[in-house]
C-alpha cells in the first residue's frame, strides 16, 4: 500500500427497476450503500456512490473508471448492489454479465492497475436455491518462464467477494440491509487495519454462516442460511494499513 492514496471505490446501488424486468424494489439497499460508504472511506478510499443505473450506464461508468490514471493509487474497489443471476447482475433496465463490467480492469486493458488489487464485492442473488442449513456438533514449479522479462497474467490480482455461492439466493433485511454487507462492514470496521483481506473475508463468511438465519411466515423461506463465496486471484497479501 506504499502509494500516495489507497484508491477509488465505486458503489453502484440499484434499488428500483423498470417494470419490464419483473424485478422488485430492493428495500434495505440504501442502508447497505450508506454503511459501505462509511466503511470504505474509513479505510482511506475515495468513495463515490451511483444510484439506479442502467446496464449501459454501469458499463460506461466502469469503463471510464478503468481508463483513469491509477498510478498513484494502491488498489481499486467496486461494490455492486443489485438483483442478480448466476453470472449476471441487473441494471435498472435488464441484466449484464458481471464479466462485461469487471473485464475493463484486466491487466492488458488497465495498465495503471497492473500488479495492483482489483476488488469486487457483489451483493446479489446468484440463483434461486435456498440453503436449509444442517445442525452442527459444534511444490516448486519447474515450468517457469526462463526469460528475465516477467509476464503477468491478465486476470491476476482480481478478487471477487460474492454474497452467496453460485446458484443460491442472497438474503436482505428491509430494515438492516443485506446479511453479507452487514457482516462485511462490521468485520472491515473491526479488522480492516490489522488483518489481511482474505483473513477478513473468512471472518465475514463465519459471521454470515453463524449469525444469520431467515425468519418468515412462509415455511418455504423460514430458517434458511447463507454462505458468501470468495474467489481470489490475488498474488500478495493485502493489508489496508500503510
GUMARTI-163771 format. One line per 2 residues: number of its first residue (from 1); their letters; for each residue x, y, z of N, C-alpha, C. Coordinates in Angstrom, 2 decimals. Atoms other than C-alpha are relative to their C-alpha. Example, Ala and Ser with C-alpha at 12.3 -4.5 7.8 and 13.67 -1.06 7.14 Angstrom:
BEGIN
1) AS) 0.89 -1.19 0.00 12.30 -4.50 7.80 0.90 1.20 0.00 | -0.82 -1.19 -0.06 13.67 -1.06 7.14 -0.77 1.09 0.73
***
This chain:
BEGIN
1) XX) 0.82 -1.20 0.00 0.00 0.00 0.00 0.86 1.26 0.00 | -0.91 -1.17 -0.04 3.02 2.31 -0.38 -0.24 0.93 -1.18
3) XX) 0.35 -0.95 1.05 1.23 4.71 -2.68 -0.59 1.24 0.64 | 0.53 -1.28 -0.48 0.02 8.26 -2.38 -1.39 -0.15 0.62
5) XX) 1.35 0.21 -0.53 -3.56 7.08 -1.87 -0.41 -1.47 -0.10 | 0.49 1.39 0.00 -5.47 3.87 -1.20 -0.62 -0.32 -1.37
7) XX) 0.62 0.23 1.30 -7.57 4.23 -4.35 -1.47 0.36 -0.01 | 1.40 -0.36 0.20 -11.06 4.69 -5.68 -0.89 -1.19 0.35
9) XX) 1.02 1.03 -0.24 -14.12 2.77 -4.50 -1.31 0.49 -0.60 | 1.27 -0.34 0.65 -17.22 2.83 -6.70 -1.09 -0.91 0.56
11) XX) 1.15 0.78 -0.48 -20.55 1.73 -5.20 -1.17 0.25 -0.95 | 1.20 -0.11 0.86 -23.40 1.04 -7.63 -1.16 -0.61 0.76
13) XX) 1.11 0.40 -0.86 -26.64 0.86 -5.67 -1.31 0.03 -0.80 | 1.24 0.09 0.80 -29.62 -0.35 -7.72 -1.16 -0.46 0.88
15) XX) 1.15 0.27 -0.88 -32.88 -0.17 -5.80 -1.30 -0.18 -0.78 | 1.25 0.02 0.77 -35.65 0.50 -8.33 0.25 -0.46 -1.44
17) XX) -0.21 0.61 1.32 -36.09 -1.41 -11.60 -1.20 0.23 -0.91 | 1.08 -0.17 0.96 -38.10 -0.90 -14.77 -0.97 -1.18 0.11
19) XX) 1.04 1.03 -0.08 -41.38 -2.81 -14.79 0.30 -1.19 -0.92 | -0.28 1.04 1.00 -40.21 -4.73 -17.86 0.93 -1.10 0.51
21) XX) -0.96 1.00 -0.51 -37.52 -6.51 -15.82 -0.68 -1.02 0.91 | 0.68 0.90 -0.93 -40.05 -8.05 -13.43 0.66 -0.03 1.37
23) XX) -0.76 0.00 -1.26 -37.69 -7.16 -10.56 -0.63 0.95 1.02 | 0.62 -0.78 -1.08 -38.96 -5.86 -7.21 0.97 1.05 0.55
25) XX) -0.81 -1.03 -0.67 -37.74 -2.85 -5.22 0.89 -0.70 1.03 | -0.95 0.61 -0.94 -34.64 -3.76 -3.16 0.05 0.81 1.30
27) XX) 0.06 -0.72 -1.27 -35.68 -2.42 0.25 1.19 -0.38 0.88 | -1.15 0.27 -0.87 -32.75 -2.06 2.64 1.34 0.27 -0.67
29) XX) -1.28 -0.18 0.71 -30.15 -1.46 -0.07 0.63 1.37 0.28 | -0.56 -1.32 -0.33 -29.79 2.24 0.84 0.80 -0.06 1.30
31) XX) -0.73 0.21 -1.26 -28.73 1.14 4.32 1.37 -0.63 -0.31 | -1.26 0.63 0.42 -26.10 -1.09 2.67 0.96 1.03 -0.59
33) XX) -0.85 -1.00 0.68 -24.80 1.75 0.49 0.60 0.98 1.00 | -0.43 -0.95 -1.03 -24.59 4.07 3.49 1.12 -0.60 0.87
35) XX) -1.01 0.69 -0.83 -22.66 1.53 5.61 1.30 -0.19 -0.76 | -1.19 0.24 0.84 -20.29 0.70 2.76 0.77 1.30 -0.23
37) XX) -0.64 -1.29 0.22 -19.63 4.37 2.07 0.88 0.37 1.19 | -0.74 -0.34 -1.22 -18.55 4.95 5.69 1.19 -0.92 0.19
39) XX) -1.06 1.00 -0.24 -16.53 1.73 5.94 1.18 0.19 -0.94 | -1.10 -0.14 0.97 -14.53 2.21 2.75 0.69 1.36 0.12
41) XX) -0.62 -1.31 -0.21 -13.99 5.88 3.46 0.96 -0.06 1.19 | -0.86 0.16 -1.18 -12.57 4.94 6.88 1.28 -0.76 -0.32
43) XX) -1.21 0.74 0.42 -10.13 2.60 5.11 0.90 0.86 -0.88 | -0.83 -0.92 0.78 -8.89 5.58 3.10 -0.35 0.10 -1.47
45) XX) 0.41 -0.06 1.41 -10.71 5.05 -0.20 -0.71 1.31 -0.32 | 0.84 -1.09 0.52 -12.16 7.86 -2.31 -1.28 -0.68 -0.49
47) XX) 1.23 0.76 0.29 -15.76 6.61 -2.38 -1.01 0.83 -0.77 | 1.08 -0.66 0.76 -18.42 7.51 -4.96 -1.16 -0.99 -0.11
49) XX) 1.19 0.85 0.09 -21.99 6.15 -4.87 -0.84 0.43 -1.21 | 0.89 -0.26 1.14 -24.13 5.85 -8.01 -1.27 -0.81 0.22
51) XX) 1.28 0.67 -0.24 -27.83 5.05 -7.60 -0.75 -0.27 -1.30 | 0.93 0.36 1.09 -30.16 3.25 -10.02 0.57 0.24 -1.39
53) XX) -0.65 -0.13 1.31 -28.00 2.81 -13.11 -0.43 -1.12 -0.94 | 0.35 0.99 1.03 -28.98 1.06 -16.34 1.24 -0.83 -0.33
55) XX) -1.14 0.85 0.40 -26.79 -1.69 -17.83 1.05 0.82 -0.74 | -0.93 -0.82 0.80 -25.27 0.77 -20.32 0.74 0.99 0.89
57) XX) -0.62 -0.97 -0.91 -24.62 3.32 -17.56 1.04 -0.68 0.89 | -0.95 0.75 -0.83 -22.95 0.68 -15.35 1.26 -0.33 -0.80
59) XX) -1.11 0.36 0.90 -20.80 -0.45 -18.28 0.89 1.22 -0.25 | -0.76 -1.22 0.32 -19.77 3.11 -19.21 0.74 0.54 1.21
61) XX) -0.57 -0.50 -1.25 -19.13 4.07 -15.62 1.31 -0.73 0.34 | -1.18 0.80 -0.35 -16.70 1.21 -15.03 1.07 0.06 -1.09
63) XX) -0.98 -0.14 1.09 -15.09 1.53 -18.45 0.77 1.31 0.20 | -0.61 -1.31 -0.23 -14.44 5.20 -17.70 0.98 -0.06 1.18
65) XX) -0.87 0.13 -1.18 -13.02 4.32 -14.27 1.28 -0.75 -0.34 | -1.18 0.79 0.38 -10.67 1.77 -15.86 0.97 0.81 -0.85
67) XX) -0.84 -0.84 0.87 -9.37 4.46 -18.24 0.66 1.15 0.76 | -0.63 -1.04 -0.81 -8.47 6.82 -15.40 1.43 -0.41 0.35
69) XX) -1.38 0.29 -0.38 -4.87 7.07 -14.22 0.05 -0.38 1.48 | -0.03 0.50 -1.38 -4.46 4.93 -11.08 1.43 -0.15 0.50
71) XX) -1.41 0.28 -0.36 -0.67 5.14 -10.88 0.36 0.43 1.42 | -0.27 -0.43 -1.38 -0.75 6.98 -7.52 -0.84 -0.77 1.03
73) XX) 0.88 0.75 -0.90 -3.30 4.52 -6.08 0.52 -1.42 0.23 | -0.47 1.34 -0.35 -2.59 1.24 -4.30 -0.92 -1.09 -0.55
75) XX) 0.94 1.02 0.48 -5.73 -0.55 -5.49 -1.28 0.66 -0.51 | 1.31 -0.48 0.46 -9.29 -0.24 -6.84 -1.06 -0.91 0.59
77) XX) 1.11 0.81 -0.53 -12.58 -1.38 -5.30 -1.31 0.41 -0.64 | 1.33 -0.26 0.56 -16.11 -1.69 -6.65 -1.00 -0.88 0.73
79) XX) 1.07 0.77 -0.65 -19.29 -2.75 -4.87 -1.25 0.08 -0.87 | 1.22 0.04 0.80 -22.34 -3.86 -6.85 -1.14 -0.51 0.88
81) XX) 1.18 0.35 -0.79 -25.69 -3.90 -5.04 -1.19 -0.06 -0.94 | 1.10 0.10 0.96 -28.49 -5.27 -7.19 -0.63 -1.38 0.07
83) XX) 0.49 1.35 0.25 -30.59 -8.22 -8.25 1.02 -0.68 -0.90 | -0.94 0.69 0.86 -28.62 -10.91 -9.99 -0.42 -1.43 -0.32
85) XX) 0.16 1.41 0.32 -28.45 -14.36 -11.53 1.39 -0.62 0.00 | -1.26 0.75 -0.08 -25.67 -16.95 -11.93 1.25 0.84 -0.26
87) XX) -1.21 -0.77 0.34 -23.07 -14.82 -13.75 -0.32 1.43 -0.43 | 0.41 -1.33 0.47 -25.01 -11.63 -14.33 -0.58 0.83 1.15
89) XX) 0.55 -0.92 -0.99 -26.21 -8.58 -12.44 -0.95 0.96 -0.71 | 1.01 -0.87 0.62 -29.18 -6.28 -13.05 0.35 1.47 0.07
91) XX) 0.11 -1.44 0.03 -29.10 -2.71 -14.16 -1.48 0.28 0.17 | 1.41 -0.32 -0.20 -32.39 -0.85 -13.80 -0.88 -0.49 -1.15
93) XX) 0.78 0.33 1.20 -33.41 -1.95 -17.30 0.23 -1.42 -0.52 | -0.28 1.37 0.48 -32.18 -5.56 -17.56 1.28 -0.52 0.63
95) XX) -1.20 0.55 -0.63 -29.15 -7.72 -16.86 1.21 0.05 -0.92 | -1.27 -0.07 0.73 -25.50 -7.64 -17.88 0.96 -0.99 0.64
97) XX) -0.99 0.93 -0.54 -22.69 -10.19 -17.49 0.96 0.75 0.92 | -0.95 -0.62 -0.95 -20.51 -9.39 -14.47 1.35 0.18 -0.69
99) XX) -1.29 -0.02 0.71 -17.50 -10.19 -16.69 0.10 1.23 -0.91 | -0.01 -1.18 0.88 -18.51 -7.34 -19.05 0.35 1.28 0.78
101) XX) -0.30 -1.16 -0.84 -18.13 -4.92 -16.13 1.43 -0.07 0.55 | -1.31 0.14 -0.65 -15.02 -6.31 -14.45 1.14 -0.12 -1.00
103) XX) -1.03 0.25 1.02 -13.17 -7.12 -17.68 0.79 1.24 -0.40 | -0.69 -1.26 0.34 -12.27 -3.45 -18.20 1.30 0.17 0.80
105) XX) -1.13 -0.21 -0.90 -9.75 -3.78 -15.37 1.10 -1.06 -0.17 | -1.05 1.00 0.28 -7.76 -6.70 -16.83 1.35 0.68 -0.23
107) XX) -1.34 -0.55 0.11 -4.01 -6.19 -16.90 0.34 0.58 -1.36 | -0.31 -0.49 1.35 -3.95 -5.69 -20.66 -0.87 1.19 -0.40
109) XX) 0.90 -1.12 0.33 -6.73 -3.06 -20.57 0.15 1.17 0.95 | -0.14 -1.06 -1.00 -5.99 -1.08 -17.41 1.42 -0.07 0.56
111) XX) -1.42 0.13 -0.33 -2.23 -0.66 -17.25 0.37 0.62 1.35 | -0.39 -0.68 -1.25 -2.17 1.71 -14.25 -0.41 -0.79 1.25
113) XX) 0.33 0.88 -1.14 -3.69 -1.06 -12.06 0.69 -1.36 -0.13 | -0.74 1.25 0.16 -1.33 -3.78 -13.29 0.78 -0.31 1.28
115) XX) -0.66 0.47 -1.23 0.01 -5.79 -10.33 -0.58 0.62 1.27 | 0.68 -0.57 -1.17 -2.43 -3.95 -8.02 -1.34 -0.72 0.20
117) XX) 1.28 0.68 -0.26 -5.51 -5.44 -6.31 -1.19 0.72 -0.61 | 1.26 -0.49 0.57 -8.81 -5.02 -8.11 -1.11 -0.78 0.71
119) XX) 0.92 0.67 -0.92 -11.56 -5.80 -5.60 -1.45 0.25 -0.38 | 1.42 -0.12 0.34 -15.18 -6.51 -6.46 -0.84 -0.72 1.06
121) XX) 0.89 0.54 -1.03 -17.83 -7.03 -3.76 -1.41 0.00 -0.61 | 1.26 0.11 0.75 -21.11 -8.31 -5.18 -1.12 -0.53 0.89
123) XX) 1.18 0.36 -0.78 -24.35 -8.30 -3.20 -1.16 -0.18 -0.98 | 1.07 0.31 0.96 -26.85 -10.05 -5.48 -0.28 -1.50 0.07
125) XX) 0.30 1.43 0.10 -28.64 -13.35 -5.86 0.80 -0.60 -1.15 | -0.70 0.70 1.09 -26.85 -15.95 -7.99 -0.82 -1.21 -0.43
127) XX) 0.90 1.10 0.32 -29.85 -18.22 -8.42 -1.16 0.02 0.97 | 1.20 0.02 -0.85 -32.99 -19.30 -6.56 0.07 -1.10 1.06
129) XX) -0.11 1.07 -1.00 -31.72 -22.23 -4.46 0.05 0.60 1.40 | -0.02 -0.43 -1.41 -32.24 -21.91 -0.69 0.78 -1.01 0.81
131) XX) -0.84 0.86 -0.83 -29.86 -23.30 1.92 -0.71 -0.29 1.31 | 0.72 0.37 -1.22 -31.68 -25.22 4.66 0.90 -0.04 1.22
133) XX) -0.92 0.13 -1.12 -28.55 -25.48 6.79 -0.05 -1.42 0.56 | -0.05 1.32 -0.64 -27.62 -28.52 8.87 0.52 0.19 1.42
135) XX) -0.40 -0.13 -1.41 -27.27 -28.94 12.64 1.45 -0.46 0.17 | -1.41 0.36 -0.20 -23.57 -28.94 13.70 0.25 -0.37 1.45
137) XX) -0.46 0.27 -1.36 -21.92 -30.54 16.82 0.88 1.18 0.44 | -0.76 -1.20 -0.12 -20.34 -27.57 17.41 1.47 0.05 -0.66
139) XX) -1.33 0.38 0.64 5.88 -27.91 -4.80 0.61 0.99 -1.03 | -0.62 -0.97 0.93 8.24 -25.90 -6.87 -0.38 -0.28 -1.45
141) XX) 0.37 0.17 1.41 7.09 -25.29 -10.44 1.26 0.15 -0.87 | -1.23 -0.05 0.82 9.90 -26.14 -12.84 -0.27 0.67 -1.33
143) XX) 0.40 -0.50 1.31 7.93 -24.84 -15.80 -0.05 1.53 -0.01 | 0.03 -1.47 -0.06 8.87 -21.18 -15.20 0.55 0.60 -1.29
145) XX) -0.48 -0.73 1.17 9.49 -18.61 -17.88 1.44 0.40 0.27 | -1.43 -0.22 -0.27 13.27 -18.51 -18.11 0.46 1.40 -0.41
147) XX) -0.44 -1.32 0.46 13.37 -15.10 -19.77 -0.12 1.01 1.14 | 0.01 -0.95 -1.10 14.16 -12.18 -17.46 -1.20 0.95 -0.02
149) XX) 1.17 -0.88 0.07 11.17 -10.18 -18.72 -1.21 -0.76 0.52 | 1.08 0.74 -0.64 8.37 -11.21 -16.44 -1.36 0.41 -0.55
151) XX) 1.35 -0.27 0.46 4.85 -11.52 -17.83 -0.97 -0.21 1.16 | 1.03 0.12 -1.04 1.79 -11.07 -15.63 -1.29 -0.48 -0.67
153) XX) 1.29 0.42 0.57 -1.46 -13.00 -16.33 -0.99 1.17 0.04 | 0.92 -1.16 0.06 -4.13 -10.50 -17.43 -1.10 -0.09 1.05
155) XX) 1.07 0.16 -1.00 -6.59 -11.97 -14.90 0.55 0.00 1.43 | -0.59 0.02 -1.34 -4.15 -11.71 -11.96 -0.45 1.19 0.83
157) XX) 0.24 -1.06 -1.00 -4.77 -9.65 -8.82 -1.44 0.50 0.07 | 1.42 -0.28 -0.21 -8.57 -9.69 -9.01 -0.45 -0.74 1.27
159) XX) 0.68 0.74 -1.07 -10.69 -10.60 -6.01 -1.49 0.26 -0.13 | 1.46 -0.11 0.05 -14.41 -11.30 -6.17 -0.57 -0.54 1.30
161) XX) 0.66 0.45 -1.22 -16.34 -11.45 -2.90 -1.50 0.03 -0.27 | 1.44 0.11 0.28 -19.85 -12.71 -3.65 -0.76 -0.22 1.31
163) XX) 0.80 0.14 -1.22 -22.61 -12.51 -1.06 -0.46 -1.43 0.23 | 0.49 1.37 -0.13 -23.58 -16.12 -1.77 0.67 -0.88 -1.04
165) XX) -0.63 0.91 0.96 -22.42 -19.22 -3.60 -0.85 -0.14 -1.26 | 0.64 0.15 1.30 -23.26 -19.95 -7.21 -1.29 -0.81 0.09
167) XX) 1.27 0.71 0.04 -26.89 -20.92 -7.77 -0.97 0.37 1.11 | 0.82 -0.25 -1.19 -28.18 -19.56 -4.47 -0.56 1.41 0.11
169) XX) 0.69 -1.23 -0.37 -30.48 -16.86 -3.18 0.88 0.78 0.99 | -0.76 -0.84 -0.93 -28.94 -13.92 -1.26 -0.98 0.83 0.84
171) XX) 1.00 -0.59 -0.89 -30.78 -12.56 1.79 0.26 1.46 0.32 | -0.08 -1.43 -0.33 -31.54 -8.94 2.55 -1.14 0.32 0.96
173) XX) 1.01 -0.42 -0.97 -33.38 -7.41 5.52 -0.42 1.43 -0.34 | 0.46 -1.34 0.40 -35.56 -4.39 4.58 0.44 1.11 0.96
175) XX) -0.38 -1.01 -0.98 -34.60 -2.59 7.81 1.50 0.15 0.19 | -1.44 -0.02 -0.35 -30.95 -3.56 8.39 0.92 -0.11 -1.20
177) XX) -0.86 0.22 1.16 -29.70 -4.25 4.88 0.31 -1.48 -0.18 | -0.29 1.41 0.31 -28.28 -7.45 3.41 0.94 -0.62 1.03
179) XX) -0.83 0.73 -0.98 -26.62 -10.09 5.60 1.48 0.19 -0.32 | -1.40 -0.05 0.42 -23.41 -10.03 3.58 0.62 1.38 0.26
181) XX) -0.55 -1.35 -0.16 -22.95 -6.24 3.61 0.09 0.37 1.48 | -0.07 -0.25 -1.45 -23.79 -6.02 7.34 1.27 -0.63 0.58
183) XX) -1.15 0.74 -0.52 -21.13 -8.65 8.07 1.31 0.56 -0.54 | -1.21 -0.54 0.64 -18.61 -7.18 5.60 0.41 1.31 0.69
185) XX) -0.32 -1.30 -0.61 -18.83 -3.67 7.08 0.44 -0.16 1.45 | -0.36 0.21 -1.41 -18.74 -4.88 10.69 1.41 -0.56 0.12
187) XX) -1.31 0.65 -0.07 -15.68 -7.04 10.01 1.11 0.92 -0.49 | -0.99 -0.96 0.48 -13.84 -4.40 7.98 0.24 1.10 1.04
189) XX) -0.14 -1.04 -1.03 -14.54 -1.84 10.71 0.86 -0.51 1.16 | -0.72 0.58 -1.14 -13.10 -4.23 13.29 1.45 -0.37 -0.36
191) XX) -1.32 0.56 0.34 -10.14 -5.78 11.44 0.67 0.63 -1.21 | -0.48 -0.57 1.26 -9.64 -3.55 8.38 1.43 0.50 0.02
193) XX) -1.35 -0.56 -0.08 -6.40 -2.05 9.66 1.01 -1.00 0.58 | -0.94 0.94 -0.64 -4.91 -5.21 11.21 0.18 -1.32 -0.76
195) XX) -0.11 1.29 0.68 -5.67 -8.37 9.21 0.08 0.18 -1.51 | 0.01 -0.10 1.47 -5.13 -9.13 5.52 -1.40 -0.33 -0.50
197) XX) 1.37 0.04 0.51 -8.19 -9.10 3.28 -0.60 -1.41 0.00 | 0.57 1.35 0.03 -8.57 -12.88 2.91 -0.34 -0.50 1.41
199) XX) 0.35 0.34 -1.39 -8.48 -13.32 6.70 -1.30 0.71 0.39 | 1.22 -0.78 -0.29 -11.12 -10.59 6.95 -1.22 -0.68 -0.63
201) XX) 1.14 0.60 0.71 -13.34 -12.26 4.33 -0.35 -1.39 0.54 | 0.29 1.28 -0.66 -13.00 -15.63 6.10 -0.87 0.25 1.22
203) XX) 0.82 -0.37 -1.16 -14.40 -13.92 9.19 -1.40 0.46 -0.42 | 1.32 -0.37 0.53 -17.20 -12.45 7.07 -0.81 -1.27 -0.27
205) XX) 0.68 1.29 0.25 -18.06 -16.00 5.93 -0.55 -0.58 1.31 | 0.41 0.55 -1.30 -18.17 -17.10 9.57 -1.20 0.75 0.56
207) XX) 1.08 -0.84 -0.54 -20.38 -14.19 10.59 -1.33 -0.29 -0.69 | 1.24 0.25 0.75 -22.91 -14.75 7.81 -0.52 -1.40 0.29
209) XX) 0.40 1.40 -0.21 -22.92 -18.53 8.36 -0.60 -0.23 1.39 | 0.40 0.28 -1.38 -23.36 -18.38 12.15 -1.02 0.97 0.58
211) XX) 0.80 -1.02 -0.68 -25.15 -15.15 12.99 -1.32 0.32 -0.69 | 1.20 -0.37 0.76 -27.89 -15.01 10.37 -0.85 -1.23 -0.35
213) XX) 0.94 1.03 0.43 -30.99 -17.11 9.70 -1.31 0.70 -0.34 | 1.21 -0.71 0.44 -34.13 -16.12 7.84 -1.19 -0.31 0.91
215) XX) 1.25 0.16 -0.75 -37.44 -15.59 9.62 -1.13 0.38 -0.95 | 1.09 -0.29 0.93 -40.58 -15.83 7.52 -1.25 -0.77 0.39
217) XX) 1.26 0.70 -0.24 -44.25 -16.70 7.87 -0.23 -1.08 -1.05 | 0.09 1.01 1.06 -43.85 -18.66 4.65 1.03 -1.09 0.32
219) XX) -0.92 1.09 -0.38 -42.36 -22.07 5.64 1.12 -0.21 -1.03 | -0.98 0.19 1.08 -40.58 -22.18 2.29 1.23 0.91 0.18
221) XX) -1.08 -0.97 -0.17 -38.47 -19.15 3.29 0.46 0.13 1.46 | -0.31 -0.09 -1.43 -38.20 -19.82 7.04 1.26 -0.79 0.37
223) XX) -1.20 0.66 -0.55 -34.95 -20.70 8.86 0.99 -0.42 -1.09 | -0.99 0.28 1.06 -32.73 -20.51 5.76 1.34 0.64 0.34
225) XX) -1.37 -0.45 -0.29 -28.97 -19.96 5.81 0.66 0.52 -1.28 | -0.73 -0.54 1.16 -26.38 -18.33 3.53 1.49 -0.06 0.29
227) XX) -1.46 -0.07 -0.14 -22.63 -18.57 2.92 0.58 0.80 -1.16 | -0.65 -0.75 1.09 -20.65 -15.95 0.98 1.08 -0.84 -0.68
229) XX) -0.96 0.75 0.81 -18.06 -17.01 -1.58 1.08 0.95 -0.49 | -1.12 -0.85 0.39 -14.60 -15.54 -2.18 0.79 -0.69 -1.12
231) XX) -0.83 0.51 1.10 -12.78 -16.03 -5.48 1.19 0.94 -0.12 | -1.17 -0.87 -0.05 -9.24 -14.73 -5.23 1.06 -0.37 -1.03
233) XX) -1.15 0.14 0.89 -6.61 -14.23 -7.90 1.11 0.94 0.47 | -1.03 -0.86 -0.56 -4.56 -12.01 -5.59 1.34 -0.74 0.01
235) XX) -1.33 0.63 0.01 -0.81 -12.65 -5.79 0.82 0.42 1.22 | -0.68 -0.42 -1.24 0.10 -10.95 -2.49 -1.05 0.15 1.10
237) XX) 0.90 -0.31 -1.10 -1.40 -10.49 0.96 -0.34 1.49 -0.08 | 0.42 -1.39 0.09 -3.43 -7.28 1.05 -0.38 0.53 1.37
239) XX) 0.28 -0.71 -1.25 -3.30 -5.09 4.15 -0.35 1.45 -0.32 | 0.39 -1.39 0.27 -5.13 -1.74 4.16 0.80 1.00 0.82
241) XX) -0.84 -0.92 -0.77 -2.79 -0.30 6.79 1.26 0.30 -0.79 | -1.23 -0.39 0.71 0.21 1.59 5.47 1.15 -0.88 0.46
***
